[in-house]
Amino acid sequence: MTTPEGASGRRALVVRGGWDGHVPVESTDRFIPFLRESGFTVEVSETLDSYLDADLLAATDLILQIWTMGEITVEQRKGLDAAVRAGTGLAGWHGGIADAFRADLEYNFMVGGQFICHPGGFVDYDVEVVPDRSDHPIVKGIDRFSVNTEQYFIHADPGIDTLATTTFAPHPDYPWIGGVTMPAIWTKPWGAGRVFVCTVGHKLDDLDTPEVRTIIERGLLWASR
């Protein structure tokens, strides 16, 4: 764990690791400067044992988690769960939050959606803001954007607040998914805490897409205590 740096004020904990195909270090490093510029003291952890430190979590306003797959112990997950229920925000993108700890059902319940498949690998697709959520501060002023990356097919909690969706084209192996519309960006309350998820973000240039960058930055601030 590194020493906290940045301005006084709100406190962010960046928890990163797991499968390195999602470049957890490089991807979170893209947003740490933004958090510091936004007045957060930032602490970086490369161990899930941070979720065992109740004092640390109680003093944390935002957890940015990018930890793909892997396993979380019951004690670690309970620590994270308790922190978010008490008001600490939880945010992340792509597999770092929506394909983490597949075997832990309680974690999946908290996050509100779990990765199932990305048919076709990297494909061209659009992300469209839900019209009646267009005034939400995370997506305001953005109608749609296009990317070439993994398109996440997920199992979603019907109770999430879906801010943007993506629609699948037919795939030779799964022709029946043609026309299926899937949440791509959502939020969810968890006790007193807020959860923010963006399913776009497999590779670094995804995160450099202006609309994706803006949405994630806004989502981090929105989720914070």
Contacts in CASP RR format, 6 or more apart in sequence:
PFRMAT RR
TARGET T0000
AUTHOR 0000-0000-0000
METHOD contacts of the structure
MODEL  1
MTTPEGASGRRALVVRGGWDGHVPVESTDRFIPFLRESGFTVEVSETLDS
YLDADLLAATDLILQIWTMGEITVEQRKGLDAAVRAGTGLAGWHGGIADA
FRADLEYNFMVGGQFICHPGGFVDYDVEVVPDRSDHPIVKGIDRFSVNTE
QYFIHADPGIDTLATTTFAPHPDYPWIGGVTMPAIWTKPWGAGRVFVCTV
GHKLDDLDTPEVRTIIERGLLWASR
1 43 0 8 1.000
1 44 0 8 1.000
1 45 0 8 1.000
1 46 0 8 1.000
1 47 0 8 1.000
1 50 0 8 1.000
2 43 0 8 1.000
2 44 0 8 1.000
2 45 0 8 1.000
3 43 0 8 1.000
4 11 0 8 1.000
4 41 0 8 1.000
4 42 0 8 1.000
4 43 0 8 1.000
5 36 0 8 1.000
5 41 0 8 1.000
5 42 0 8 1.000
6 36 0 8 1.000
6 39 0 8 1.000
6 40 0 8 1.000
6 41 0 8 1.000
6 42 0 8 1.000
7 36 0 8 1.000
7 39 0 8 1.000
7 40 0 8 1.000
7 41 0 8 1.000
8 39 0 8 1.000
8 41 0 8 1.000
9 39 0 8 1.000
9 40 0 8 1.000
9 41 0 8 1.000
10 38 0 8 1.000
10 39 0 8 1.000
10 40 0 8 1.000
10 41 0 8 1.000
10 61 0 8 1.000
10 62 0 8 1.000
10 224 0 8 1.000
10 225 0 8 1.000
11 40 0 8 1.000
11 41 0 8 1.000
11 42 0 8 1.000
11 43 0 8 1.000
11 59 0 8 1.000
11 60 0 8 1.000
11 61 0 8 1.000
11 62 0 8 1.000
12 35 0 8 1.000
12 40 0 8 1.000
12 41 0 8 1.000
12 42 0 8 1.000
12 43 0 8 1.000
12 60 0 8 1.000
12 61 0 8 1.000
12 62 0 8 1.000
12 63 0 8 1.000
12 64 0 8 1.000
12 220 0 8 1.000
12 224 0 8 1.000
13 42 0 8 1.000
13 43 0 8 1.000
13 44 0 8 1.000
13 45 0 8 1.000
13 50 0 8 1.000
13 56 0 8 1.000
13 57 0 8 1.000
13 60 0 8 1.000
13 62 0 8 1.000
13 63 0 8 1.000
13 64 0 8 1.000
14 28 0 8 1.000
14 32 0 8 1.000
14 42 0 8 1.000
14 43 0 8 1.000
14 44 0 8 1.000
14 45 0 8 1.000
14 63 0 8 1.000
14 64 0 8 1.000
14 65 0 8 1.000
14 66 0 8 1.000
15 45 0 8 1.000
15 46 0 8 1.000
15 48 0 8 1.000
15 50 0 8 1.000
15 51 0 8 1.000
15 63 0 8 1.000
15 64 0 8 1.000
15 65 0 8 1.000
15 66 0 8 1.000
15 67 0 8 1.000
16 24 0 8 1.000
16 25 0 8 1.000
16 28 0 8 1.000
16 44 0 8 1.000
16 45 0 8 1.000
16 46 0 8 1.000
16 65 0 8 1.000
16 66 0 8 1.000
16 67 0 8 1.000
17 24 0 8 1.000
17 25 0 8 1.000
17 46 0 8 1.000
17 66 0 8 1.000
17 67 0 8 1.000
17 68 0 8 1.000
18 24 0 8 1.000
18 67 0 8 1.000
18 68 0 8 1.000
18 69 0 8 1.000
18 70 0 8 1.000
19 68 0 8 1.000
19 69 0 8 1.000
19 70 0 8 1.000
21 68 0 8 1.000
22 66 0 8 1.000
22 68 0 8 1.000
22 94 0 8 1.000
22 95 0 8 1.000
22 96 0 8 1.000
22 201 0 8 1.000
22 202 0 8 1.000
23 203 0 8 1.000
23 204 0 8 1.000
24 66 0 8 1.000
24 67 0 8 1.000
24 68 0 8 1.000
24 96 0 8 1.000
26 204 0 8 1.000
27 66 0 8 1.000
27 93 0 8 1.000
27 201 0 8 1.000
27 204 0 8 1.000
27 207 0 8 1.000
28 44 0 8 1.000
28 64 0 8 1.000
28 66 0 8 1.000
30 204 0 8 1.000
30 207 0 8 1.000
30 208 0 8 1.000
31 64 0 8 1.000
31 216 0 8 1.000
31 217 0 8 1.000
31 220 0 8 1.000
32 42 0 8 1.000
32 44 0 8 1.000
34 217 0 8 1.000
34 220 0 8 1.000
35 42 0 8 1.000
35 62 0 8 1.000
35 64 0 8 1.000
35 220 0 8 1.000
36 42 0 8 1.000
38 220 0 8 1.000
38 221 0 8 1.000
40 61 0 8 1.000
40 62 0 8 1.000
40 224 0 8 1.000
43 56 0 8 1.000
43 60 0 8 1.000
48 67 0 8 1.000
48 72 0 8 1.000
48 73 0 8 1.000
48 76 0 8 1.000
49 76 0 8 1.000
50 56 0 8 1.000
50 57 0 8 1.000
51 57 0 8 1.000
51 72 0 8 1.000
51 76 0 8 1.000
51 77 0 8 1.000
51 79 0 8 1.000
51 80 0 8 1.000
51 83 0 8 1.000
52 75 0 8 1.000
52 76 0 8 1.000
52 79 0 8 1.000
54 79 0 8 1.000
54 82 0 8 1.000
54 83 0 8 1.000
57 63 0 8 1.000
57 79 0 8 1.000
57 80 0 8 1.000
57 82 0 8 1.000
57 83 0 8 1.000
57 88 0 8 1.000
58 83 0 8 1.000
58 86 0 8 1.000
58 88 0 8 1.000
60 83 0 8 1.000
60 88 0 8 1.000
61 88 0 8 1.000
61 89 0 8 1.000
61 224 0 8 1.000
61 225 0 8 1.000
62 88 0 8 1.000
62 89 0 8 1.000
62 90 0 8 1.000
62 91 0 8 1.000
62 220 0 8 1.000
62 223 0 8 1.000
62 224 0 8 1.000
62 225 0 8 1.000
63 80 0 8 1.000
63 83 0 8 1.000
63 84 0 8 1.000
63 88 0 8 1.000
63 89 0 8 1.000
63 90 0 8 1.000
63 91 0 8 1.000
64 91 0 8 1.000
64 92 0 8 1.000
64 220 0 8 1.000
65 90 0 8 1.000
65 91 0 8 1.000
65 92 0 8 1.000
65 96 0 8 1.000
65 97 0 8 1.000
65 100 0 8 1.000
66 92 0 8 1.000
66 93 0 8 1.000
66 95 0 8 1.000
66 96 0 8 1.000
66 97 0 8 1.000
67 96 0 8 1.000
67 97 0 8 1.000
67 100 0 8 1.000
67 101 0 8 1.000
68 94 0 8 1.000
68 95 0 8 1.000
68 96 0 8 1.000
68 99 0 8 1.000
68 100 0 8 1.000
69 95 0 8 1.000
69 99 0 8 1.000
69 100 0 8 1.000
69 101 0 8 1.000
69 102 0 8 1.000
70 100 0 8 1.000
70 101 0 8 1.000
70 102 0 8 1.000
71 101 0 8 1.000
71 103 0 8 1.000
71 104 0 8 1.000
72 80 0 8 1.000
72 100 0 8 1.000
72 101 0 8 1.000
72 104 0 8 1.000
72 107 0 8 1.000
77 101 0 8 1.000
77 104 0 8 1.000
77 106 0 8 1.000
77 107 0 8 1.000
80 90 0 8 1.000
80 107 0 8 1.000
80 110 0 8 1.000
81 106 0 8 1.000
81 107 0 8 1.000
81 110 0 8 1.000
81 190 0 8 1.000
84 90 0 8 1.000
84 110 0 8 1.000
84 190 0 8 1.000
84 191 0 8 1.000
84 193 0 8 1.000
84 195 0 8 1.000
85 190 0 8 1.000
85 191 0 8 1.000
85 192 0 8 1.000
85 193 0 8 1.000
86 192 0 8 1.000
86 193 0 8 1.000
87 191 0 8 1.000
87 192 0 8 1.000
87 193 0 8 1.000
87 194 0 8 1.000
87 225 0 8 1.000
88 193 0 8 1.000
88 225 0 8 1.000
89 193 0 8 1.000
89 194 0 8 1.000
89 195 0 8 1.000
89 196 0 8 1.000
89 223 0 8 1.000
89 224 0 8 1.000
89 225 0 8 1.000
90 97 0 8 1.000
90 110 0 8 1.000
90 111 0 8 1.000
90 190 0 8 1.000
90 193 0 8 1.000
90 194 0 8 1.000
90 195 0 8 1.000
90 196 0 8 1.000
90 223 0 8 1.000
91 97 0 8 1.000
91 195 0 8 1.000
91 196 0 8 1.000
91 197 0 8 1.000
91 216 0 8 1.000
91 219 0 8 1.000
91 220 0 8 1.000
91 223 0 8 1.000
92 196 0 8 1.000
92 197 0 8 1.000
92 198 0 8 1.000
92 216 0 8 1.000
93 197 0 8 1.000
93 198 0 8 1.000
93 199 0 8 1.000
93 200 0 8 1.000
93 201 0 8 1.000
93 207 0 8 1.000
93 216 0 8 1.000
94 150 0 8 1.000
94 152 0 8 1.000
94 198 0 8 1.000
94 199 0 8 1.000
94 200 0 8 1.000
94 201 0 8 1.000
94 202 0 8 1.000
94 206 0 8 1.000
95 115 0 8 1.000
95 152 0 8 1.000
95 199 0 8 1.000
95 202 0 8 1.000
97 111 0 8 1.000
97 197 0 8 1.000
98 111 0 8 1.000
98 113 0 8 1.000
98 114 0 8 1.000
98 115 0 8 1.000
98 152 0 8 1.000
98 154 0 8 1.000
98 197 0 8 1.000
98 199 0 8 1.000
99 114 0 8 1.000
99 115 0 8 1.000
100 107 0 8 1.000
100 111 0 8 1.000
101 107 0 8 1.000
101 108 0 8 1.000
102 108 0 8 1.000
102 114 0 8 1.000
108 114 0 8 1.000
109 157 0 8 1.000
110 188 0 8 1.000
110 190 0 8 1.000
110 195 0 8 1.000
111 188 0 8 1.000
111 195 0 8 1.000
111 197 0 8 1.000
112 156 0 8 1.000
112 157 0 8 1.000
112 159 0 8 1.000
112 160 0 8 1.000
112 186 0 8 1.000
112 188 0 8 1.000
112 195 0 8 1.000
112 197 0 8 1.000
113 154 0 8 1.000
113 155 0 8 1.000
113 156 0 8 1.000
113 157 0 8 1.000
113 160 0 8 1.000
113 183 0 8 1.000
113 186 0 8 1.000
113 197 0 8 1.000
114 154 0 8 1.000
114 155 0 8 1.000
115 152 0 8 1.000
115 153 0 8 1.000
115 154 0 8 1.000
115 199 0 8 1.000
116 152 0 8 1.000
116 153 0 8 1.000
116 154 0 8 1.000
116 155 0 8 1.000
117 153 0 8 1.000
118 150 0 8 1.000
118 151 0 8 1.000
118 152 0 8 1.000
118 153 0 8 1.000
119 151 0 8 1.000
119 153 0 8 1.000
119 168 0 8 1.000
119 171 0 8 1.000
119 173 0 8 1.000
119 174 0 8 1.000
119 177 0 8 1.000
120 151 0 8 1.000
120 171 0 8 1.000
121 150 0 8 1.000
121 151 0 8 1.000
122 148 0 8 1.000
122 149 0 8 1.000
122 150 0 8 1.000
122 202 0 8 1.000
123 148 0 8 1.000
123 149 0 8 1.000
123 150 0 8 1.000
123 151 0 8 1.000
123 169 0 8 1.000
124 146 0 8 1.000
124 147 0 8 1.000
124 148 0 8 1.000
125 146 0 8 1.000
125 147 0 8 1.000
125 148 0 8 1.000
125 151 0 8 1.000
125 166 0 8 1.000
125 167 0 8 1.000
125 168 0 8 1.000
125 169 0 8 1.000
126 144 0 8 1.000
126 145 0 8 1.000
126 146 0 8 1.000
126 166 0 8 1.000
126 167 0 8 1.000
127 144 0 8 1.000
127 145 0 8 1.000
127 146 0 8 1.000
127 147 0 8 1.000
127 164 0 8 1.000
127 165 0 8 1.000
127 166 0 8 1.000
127 184 0 8 1.000
127 185 0 8 1.000
127 200 0 8 1.000
127 211 0 8 1.000
128 143 0 8 1.000
128 144 0 8 1.000
128 164 0 8 1.000
128 165 0 8 1.000
128 166 0 8 1.000
128 167 0 8 1.000
129 139 0 8 1.000
129 142 0 8 1.000
129 143 0 8 1.000
129 144 0 8 1.000
129 163 0 8 1.000
129 164 0 8 1.000
130 162 0 8 1.000
130 163 0 8 1.000
130 164 0 8 1.000
130 165 0 8 1.000
133 139 0 8 1.000
133 161 0 8 1.000
133 162 0 8 1.000
133 163 0 8 1.000
133 164 0 8 1.000
134 140 0 8 1.000
134 141 0 8 1.000
134 143 0 8 1.000
136 161 0 8 1.000
136 163 0 8 1.000
137 218 0 8 1.000
137 222 0 8 1.000
138 163 0 8 1.000
138 185 0 8 1.000
138 187 0 8 1.000
138 196 0 8 1.000
138 215 0 8 1.000
138 218 0 8 1.000
138 219 0 8 1.000
138 222 0 8 1.000
139 163 0 8 1.000
139 164 0 8 1.000
139 185 0 8 1.000
139 215 0 8 1.000
139 218 0 8 1.000
142 211 0 8 1.000
142 214 0 8 1.000
142 215 0 8 1.000
145 209 0 8 1.000
145 210 0 8 1.000
145 211 0 8 1.000
145 212 0 8 1.000
147 200 0 8 1.000
147 206 0 8 1.000
147 209 0 8 1.000
147 212 0 8 1.000
149 200 0 8 1.000
149 201 0 8 1.000
149 202 0 8 1.000
149 203 0 8 1.000
149 206 0 8 1.000
150 201 0 8 1.000
150 202 0 8 1.000
151 166 0 8 1.000
151 168 0 8 1.000
152 182 0 8 1.000
152 184 0 8 1.000
152 199 0 8 1.000
153 168 0 8 1.000
153 177 0 8 1.000
153 180 0 8 1.000
153 182 0 8 1.000
154 182 0 8 1.000
154 183 0 8 1.000
154 199 0 8 1.000
156 162 0 8 1.000
156 182 0 8 1.000
156 183 0 8 1.000
156 186 0 8 1.000
157 188 0 8 1.000
159 188 0 8 1.000
160 183 0 8 1.000
160 186 0 8 1.000
160 187 0 8 1.000
160 188 0 8 1.000
161 186 0 8 1.000
161 187 0 8 1.000
161 188 0 8 1.000
162 183 0 8 1.000
162 185 0 8 1.000
162 186 0 8 1.000
163 185 0 8 1.000
163 186 0 8 1.000
163 187 0 8 1.000
164 183 0 8 1.000
164 184 0 8 1.000
164 185 0 8 1.000
164 215 0 8 1.000
165 181 0 8 1.000
165 182 0 8 1.000
165 183 0 8 1.000
165 184 0 8 1.000
166 181 0 8 1.000
166 182 0 8 1.000
166 184 0 8 1.000
166 199 0 8 1.000
167 178 0 8 1.000
167 179 0 8 1.000
167 180 0 8 1.000
167 181 0 8 1.000
167 182 0 8 1.000
168 177 0 8 1.000
168 178 0 8 1.000
168 179 0 8 1.000
168 180 0 8 1.000
168 181 0 8 1.000
168 182 0 8 1.000
169 178 0 8 1.000
169 179 0 8 1.000
170 176 0 8 1.000
170 177 0 8 1.000
170 178 0 8 1.000
170 179 0 8 1.000
171 177 0 8 1.000
171 178 0 8 1.000
183 199 0 8 1.000
184 198 0 8 1.000
184 199 0 8 1.000
184 200 0 8 1.000
185 197 0 8 1.000
185 198 0 8 1.000
185 199 0 8 1.000
185 200 0 8 1.000
185 215 0 8 1.000
186 196 0 8 1.000
186 197 0 8 1.000
187 194 0 8 1.000
187 195 0 8 1.000
187 196 0 8 1.000
187 197 0 8 1.000
187 219 0 8 1.000
187 222 0 8 1.000
187 223 0 8 1.000
188 194 0 8 1.000
188 195 0 8 1.000
188 197 0 8 1.000
189 195 0 8 1.000
193 223 0 8 1.000
193 225 0 8 1.000
194 222 0 8 1.000
194 223 0 8 1.000
194 224 0 8 1.000
195 223 0 8 1.000
196 219 0 8 1.000
196 220 0 8 1.000
196 222 0 8 1.000
196 223 0 8 1.000
198 212 0 8 1.000
198 215 0 8 1.000
198 216 0 8 1.000
198 219 0 8 1.000
200 206 0 8 1.000
200 209 0 8 1.000
200 212 0 8 1.000
201 207 0 8 1.000
201 212 0 8 1.000
206 212 0 8 1.000
207 213 0 8 1.000
207 216 0 8 1.000
END
